Amino acid sequence: MTPLVDESCVLLDGPWRHRFVSANGTRFHIVEAGSGPLVLFLHGFPEFWWAWHNQLRLVAEAGFRAVAVDLRGYGASDKPPRGYDGYTMAGDVAGLIRALGERRATLVGSGYGGTIAWTTAAFHPSLVHRLVVMSAAHPLRLRAGIASDPRGQLTASLPMLRFQVPRFEHVLTRDNAALVGEYLRRWAGPAWRLSNDFDDYELRCRQAMRIPQAAFCAMETYRWALRSVLRPHGYRFVKLLQQPIVSPTLQLHGASDCAVLPRTAQGSGRYVLARYEWQLLPGLGHFPHLEAPEFVTGEILRWAKE
């Protein structure tokens, strides 16, 4: 049996502060640096707050309050048995902005964190000053892509469909979470995949996924997404998502992303009423914030400062 690890593995040192904040009935581990307007970072699967370690320092040095959070169920944040639906996780973000003493924030999300960012901007528009989304189609665009593109987005989404299998979390954490490393390697861009930086990141993510209950919680987000489709609360969720995004939105997407295909993500602009900008990033995969950290940070700062 693969041994579990302690939450202390995500309390990594750097030019930032670790603390815990209560929001939406849950205790969240946050990492913050700098002062000024709030920029809140949301990681994806199978990551944790460390996904944004490059951006935290650079954004703070540029005169912002940079905060990265371990999402519900990840890292050192609480891992309740439920609450992994889109409503609650968007409420987590809204509650965090208020708990941090702010009236609104620039929201930056990647992967599943990008999905939550889209949802928060639709459900809590007054709290989202500006929106930066990476590697994530608008949730309604993703649904349409899965349904209409069986050889493309549906095939790309097959790992997420495997997550529906009961107790799949035990498969995910087997052999020191080897499958986490396999997903990272499959979705990464070709240049980053061959770097020492990738090897270090893979090790950290595999450790974080072996924290007790973290893998189960990660699976639950995807299980709700599929199971809600035929349920009344899922229908209401879709209706609410049809509200146009009124926050200026920058969407960055790796041209080599094989988890969320560029052609799926590109149609997301139809849901944005405010200013919208799309950028396709040549040579990058599903993790632009790690594969090209200086460029991505520059784009985040450009968008936040406008």
C-alpha positions as CSV (number, residue, x, y, z in Angstrom):
1,M,0.0,0.0,0.0
2,T,1.3,3.5,-0.9
3,P,2.0,5.4,2.4
4,L,0.1,8.7,2.9
5,V,1.9,11.9,3.5
6,D,1.3,14.8,5.9
7,E,-0.2,18.2,4.9
8,S,3.2,19.8,5.8
9,C,4.5,18.8,2.4
10,V,2.6,21.8,0.8
11,L,3.8,24.4,3.4
12,L,6.8,25.3,1.2
13,D,9.0,28.2,2.1
14,G,9.5,31.3,-0.1
15,P,8.9,35.1,-0.2
16,W,5.3,34.6,0.9
17,R,3.2,34.0,4.1
18,H,1.2,30.9,4.8
19,R,-2.1,31.2,6.8
20,F,-5.6,29.8,7.1
21,V,-8.8,31.6,6.3
22,S,-12.4,30.6,7.0
23,A,-14.8,31.2,4.2
24,N,-18.2,29.6,3.1
25,G,-18.0,27.3,6.2
26,T,-14.6,25.8,5.3
27,R,-11.0,26.5,6.3
28,F,-8.7,27.3,3.4
29,H,-4.9,27.3,3.3
30,I,-3.7,30.4,1.5
31,V,-0.3,31.7,0.5
32,E,0.0,35.5,0.1
33,A,2.7,38.1,-0.8
34,G,2.7,41.8,-1.4
35,S,0.0,44.5,-0.9
36,G,-2.3,46.4,-3.1
37,P,-5.3,45.3,-5.3
38,L,-6.1,41.6,-4.8
39,V,-5.1,39.0,-7.4
40,L,-6.5,35.6,-6.4
41,F,-5.1,32.5,-8.1
42,L,-7.0,29.2,-8.5
43,H,-5.1,26.0,-9.4
44,G,-6.3,23.1,-11.4
45,F,-6.1,19.3,-11.3
46,P,-3.8,17.5,-10.2
47,E,-2.1,20.6,-8.7
48,F,-2.2,22.7,-5.5
49,W,-1.3,26.3,-4.7
50,W,2.4,25.7,-5.8
51,A,1.2,25.9,-9.4
52,W,1.4,29.7,-8.9
53,H,4.7,30.0,-7.1
54,N,6.3,31.9,-10.0
55,Q,3.4,34.4,-10.3
56,L,3.1,35.0,-6.5
57,R,6.5,36.7,-6.3
58,L,6.4,38.6,-9.6
59,V,2.8,39.9,-9.1
60,A,3.6,41.0,-5.6
61,E,6.7,42.8,-6.7
62,A,4.5,44.6,-9.3
63,G,2.4,46.2,-6.5
64,F,-0.4,43.7,-6.0
65,R,-1.6,41.5,-3.2
66,A,-1.1,38.1,-4.7
67,V,-2.9,35.2,-3.0
68,A,-2.9,31.5,-4.1
69,V,-5.3,29.1,-2.4
70,D,-5.5,25.4,-2.0
71,L,-9.0,24.7,-3.3
72,R,-11.5,22.8,-1.2
73,G,-10.2,19.3,-0.8
74,Y,-6.7,20.0,-1.9
75,G,-3.4,20.6,-0.1
76,A,-3.7,21.9,3.4
77,S,-7.3,23.2,3.0
78,D,-10.2,21.4,4.6
79,K,-11.5,18.2,3.0
80,P,-15.2,17.9,3.9
81,P,-17.1,14.9,2.4
82,R,-19.3,17.1,0.3
83,G,-19.5,20.6,-1.3
84,Y,-17.7,19.8,-4.6
85,D,-20.5,21.1,-6.8
86,G,-20.1,24.2,-8.9
87,Y,-22.4,26.3,-6.7
88,T,-20.4,25.7,-3.6
89,M,-16.9,26.0,-5.1
90,A,-17.9,29.4,-6.7
91,G,-19.2,30.3,-3.3
92,D,-15.9,29.4,-1.8
93,V,-14.1,31.9,-4.1
94,A,-16.7,34.6,-3.3
95,G,-16.3,33.9,0.4
96,L,-12.5,34.1,0.2
97,I,-12.5,37.5,-1.5
98,R,-14.7,38.8,1.4
99,A,-12.7,37.0,4.1
100,L,-9.6,38.6,2.8
101,G,-11.2,41.9,3.4
102,E,-11.6,42.9,-0.2
103,R,-14.6,44.1,-2.2
104,R,-13.5,42.5,-5.5
105,A,-10.5,40.8,-7.0
106,T,-8.8,40.0,-10.3
107,L,-9.4,36.3,-10.6
108,V,-6.8,34.0,-12.3
109,G,-7.7,30.4,-12.9
110,S,-6.1,27.5,-14.8
111,G,-7.6,24.1,-15.7
112,Y,-10.4,23.2,-13.2
113,G,-9.5,26.4,-11.4
114,G,-10.4,28.2,-14.6
115,T,-13.7,26.5,-14.7
116,I,-14.4,27.8,-11.2
117,A,-13.2,31.2,-12.2
118,W,-15.8,31.3,-15.1
119,T,-18.5,30.1,-12.7
120,T,-17.6,32.7,-10.0
121,A,-17.7,35.5,-12.6
122,A,-21.2,34.4,-13.7
123,F,-22.6,33.9,-10.3
124,H,-20.9,36.7,-8.3
125,P,-20.2,39.4,-11.0
126,S,-19.7,42.3,-8.5
127,L,-16.8,40.5,-6.9
128,V,-14.7,39.8,-10.1
129,H,-13.0,43.0,-11.2
130,R,-11.1,41.2,-14.1
131,L,-10.8,37.6,-15.2
132,V,-7.9,35.7,-16.6
133,V,-8.6,32.1,-17.6
134,M,-6.0,29.5,-18.8
135,S,-6.6,26.0,-20.2
136,A,-10.3,26.1,-19.5
137,A,-13.3,26.5,-21.8
138,H,-16.4,28.2,-20.5
139,P,-18.3,25.3,-18.8
140,L,-21.1,25.5,-21.3
141,R,-18.7,25.5,-24.2
142,L,-16.9,22.4,-22.7
143,R,-20.3,20.6,-22.5
144,A,-21.0,21.5,-26.1
145,G,-17.6,20.3,-27.2
146,I,-17.9,17.0,-25.5
147,A,-21.3,16.4,-27.0
148,S,-20.5,17.5,-30.6
149,D,-16.8,16.5,-31.0
150,P,-16.6,12.8,-30.2
151,R,-13.2,12.3,-31.8
152,G,-11.8,15.5,-30.3
153,Q,-13.0,16.8,-27.0
154,L,-14.9,13.7,-25.9
155,T,-11.7,11.6,-26.4
156,A,-9.6,14.2,-24.7
157,S,-12.0,14.1,-21.7
158,L,-11.8,10.3,-21.2
159,P,-9.6,10.6,-18.1
160,M,-12.3,12.7,-16.4
161,L,-14.9,10.1,-17.3
162,R,-12.8,7.4,-15.7
163,F,-13.0,9.4,-12.5
164,Q,-16.7,8.4,-12.2
165,V,-15.6,4.9,-11.3
166,P,-16.2,4.3,-7.5
167,R,-13.0,4.3,-5.5
168,F,-10.9,5.4,-8.4
169,E,-9.0,7.6,-5.9
170,H,-7.2,4.5,-4.9
171,V,-6.0,4.0,-8.4
172,L,-4.9,7.6,-8.5
173,T,-2.7,7.3,-5.4
174,R,-1.3,3.8,-6.2
175,D,2.5,3.5,-6.5
176,N,3.2,6.9,-5.0
177,A,0.5,8.5,-7.2
178,A,2.2,7.4,-10.4
179,L,-1.0,8.2,-12.3
180,V,-0.8,11.9,-11.3
181,G,2.7,12.0,-12.9
182,E,1.3,10.3,-16.0
183,Y,-1.4,12.9,-16.4
184,L,1.0,15.8,-15.9
185,R,3.4,14.3,-18.5
186,R,0.5,13.7,-21.0
187,W,-0.9,17.2,-20.7
188,A,2.4,19.2,-20.5
189,G,3.9,21.0,-23.5
190,P,6.9,19.2,-25.1
191,A,9.6,21.6,-23.9
192,W,8.6,21.7,-20.3
193,R,8.0,18.0,-20.1
194,L,11.8,17.4,-20.7
195,S,13.0,20.0,-18.1
196,N,14.2,19.5,-14.5
197,D,11.5,21.9,-13.5
198,F,8.9,19.5,-14.6
199,D,10.5,16.6,-12.6
200,D,10.4,18.7,-9.5
201,Y,6.8,19.8,-10.0
202,E,5.6,16.2,-10.7
203,L,7.1,15.1,-7.4
204,R,5.4,17.8,-5.5
205,C,2.0,17.2,-7.1
206,R,2.3,13.4,-6.5
207,Q,3.1,14.1,-2.8
208,A,0.1,16.5,-2.4
209,M,-2.3,14.1,-3.9
210,R,-1.3,11.5,-1.3
211,I,-2.5,13.7,1.6
212,P,-5.4,11.8,3.2
213,Q,-8.7,12.4,1.4
214,A,-7.2,14.7,-1.2
215,A,-7.6,12.2,-4.1
216,F,-11.2,11.5,-3.1
217,C,-12.1,15.2,-3.0
218,A,-10.4,15.8,-6.4
219,M,-12.5,13.0,-7.9
220,E,-15.7,14.4,-6.4
221,T,-15.5,17.6,-8.4
222,Y,-15.6,15.7,-11.7
223,R,-18.2,13.2,-10.4
224,W,-20.6,16.1,-9.6
225,A,-20.0,17.6,-13.0
226,L,-21.2,14.5,-14.8
227,R,-23.9,13.3,-12.4
228,S,-25.6,16.7,-12.2
229,V,-26.4,16.7,-15.9
230,L,-29.6,14.8,-15.5
231,R,-30.6,16.3,-12.1
232,P,-32.7,19.4,-11.4
233,H,-29.8,21.3,-9.6
234,G,-27.7,20.6,-12.7
235,Y,-30.3,22.1,-14.9
236,R,-30.5,25.2,-12.7
237,F,-26.7,25.4,-12.8
238,V,-26.7,25.5,-16.6
239,K,-29.4,28.2,-16.6
240,L,-27.4,30.4,-14.2
241,L,-24.2,29.9,-16.3
242,Q,-26.1,31.5,-19.3
243,Q,-25.7,34.8,-17.6
244,P,-23.2,36.8,-19.6
245,I,-19.8,37.5,-18.1
246,V,-19.5,41.3,-17.3
247,S,-15.9,41.2,-16.2
248,P,-13.2,42.0,-18.8
249,T,-11.8,38.6,-19.7
250,L,-8.4,37.5,-21.0
251,Q,-8.3,33.9,-22.1
252,L,-4.9,32.2,-22.7
253,H,-4.6,28.7,-24.1
254,G,-1.8,26.5,-25.1
255,A,-1.9,25.4,-28.8
256,S,-0.7,22.0,-27.7
257,D,-3.2,21.5,-24.9
258,C,-4.6,18.0,-25.3
259,A,-6.8,18.0,-22.2
260,V,-9.0,21.0,-23.2
261,L,-8.6,21.4,-27.0
262,P,-8.0,24.9,-28.3
263,R,-11.0,24.5,-30.7
264,T,-13.2,23.8,-27.7
265,A,-11.9,26.7,-25.6
266,Q,-12.0,29.3,-28.5
267,G,-15.8,29.5,-28.5
268,S,-15.9,30.8,-24.9
269,G,-15.9,34.4,-25.9
270,R,-19.6,34.2,-26.9
271,Y,-20.4,34.1,-23.1
272,V,-18.5,37.4,-22.4
273,L,-20.4,40.7,-22.6
274,A,-17.4,42.8,-21.5
275,R,-14.1,43.3,-23.3
276,Y,-12.7,39.9,-24.3
277,E,-9.3,38.8,-25.6
278,W,-8.2,35.4,-26.8
279,Q,-4.6,34.3,-27.1
280,L,-3.4,31.0,-28.5
281,L,0.1,30.2,-27.2
282,P,2.3,28.2,-29.7
283,G,4.2,25.3,-28.2
284,L,2.5,25.3,-24.8
285,G,0.4,22.6,-23.3
286,H,-2.1,22.5,-20.5
287,F,0.1,24.4,-18.0
288,P,1.1,27.8,-19.5
289,H,1.7,29.3,-16.1
290,L,4.5,26.8,-15.5
291,E,5.7,26.3,-19.1
292,A,6.1,30.1,-19.8
293,P,5.9,31.8,-16.4
294,E,7.4,35.1,-17.3
295,F,5.2,35.6,-20.3
296,V,2.0,34.5,-18.5
297,T,2.8,36.8,-15.5
298,G,3.3,39.7,-17.9
299,E,-0.1,39.1,-19.4
300,I,-1.7,38.8,-16.0
301,L,-0.2,42.1,-15.0
302,R,-1.1,43.8,-18.2
303,W,-4.7,42.8,-17.8
304,A,-4.9,43.6,-14.0
305,K,-3.4,47.1,-14.6
306,E,-5.7,48.2,-17.4
